[in-house]
């Protein structure tokens, strides 16, 4: 049996391999400069959570800042459920604090599974 830690390996990927979740409901472009300052001061400490296909599950703001800073490689943390159809569990715990977000993501996943979305 593979431990959860082993299933979530940290690797170094080219930043261009990471793809934003197209329907990310958060609008945080105003915070990119602050995140750039944080990365400059402390480094790229928290990996971007991504699936095996490179789609970002969590860390859109960090990825935007890294691209703005010209960082070419980063440490994405692959989800143990790396396939797109299995990502709802990985995002649920991240979105508990934002009430409508979880409902919108579940609706999107249901549409994606039924073939309404590609």
N, C-alpha and C positions, 0 to 999 in steps of 0.2 A: 504494500500500500504506500502510495506517495504522500508525503506530508504536504500540508497546505503551503508551507514555506517553500518547499521544493517546486510545487506547482506554480508558484508566483515568482519566477526567476527575474532578477534584474539584469538586463542586458543593455548594451549601448547600441542605439539605432541612429541612422541619419534622421535628422529632424523632418526632412521631406517625406519620410516614410509614414509619418503620422498624419492622419486625416481627421479633420474636425467632424463631429457628429452633425450632419446637415440640419437637423431640427433642434439643435441646442437652444432652449428657450431663454437662456440667460443672456442679457445684453450688458456686457461688462467692458466695453472698449475704453471707457473713461478710466478704468483702473489699470490699464496696461502699463502706463508710465510708472506708477507706484510699484507694480510687480517687477518692472525692469530694475528699479532702484534696489529692491529686495534681493533680486538675483545677483546684482553687482556686489552688494554688501555681504551677503551670506552664501552665495553660490546656488547652484541648481540642486537644492537639497531634497525636495519632494518630487518623486518621479511622476510622470504623467501615466495615468492608468489607461491602458489600451488593450484592445482585443488582438488576436493573432493576425487580423487583416490590417492592423494599424489604426482602426477607427478609435478615436478618443472617447473613453467613458467618463473620465474625470481629469481635469487639468487643462481645460481649454485656455484659461487665462495665462497659465504658466507657459503653454505652447506659443501663444501670441507674443508674449514678452520675449521668449527665447528667439523667435524668428526676428523680432524687431532688433534684438541685440546682435544678430548675426551668428548666433550659436548654431553650429552645423550638426552636432551630435548631442543626444540626450539619453537619459536613463528611463525609458518607459518601463512600467511594471505591467507585465501581461496579466490579465485576469485569468484565474483558474478556469473560468468559463469563457474562454476566448472567442467563441463563435458568436456571431451577431444574434442569433435566435435565443441564446442563453444569457444575455447580458442584463436582464431585468433585475436579477438578484444582486448583481454588483452595484447597480445604481440606486436601488431602493434605500440602502443604508446611508448613502451619500445625500439623498434628497429628503430625508425625514423632516428636516427643519423648514422646508419650503412647501407649504400646503398644496397648492395646485399643480406643482411640477410633477409629482409622482403620478397623479391622475392623467396628465397630458402625455407623459412618457409611456404609460401602460396602454393608452389608446393608440399611440403611434406604433408600439410593438405589435399590438393586435392587428392593426391595418397592414403592417409589414408581413406578418405571418400569413394573413389571408390572401396576400398577393395584390392588395390595393396599392401598396407602395413598393417601390424598388429600392 
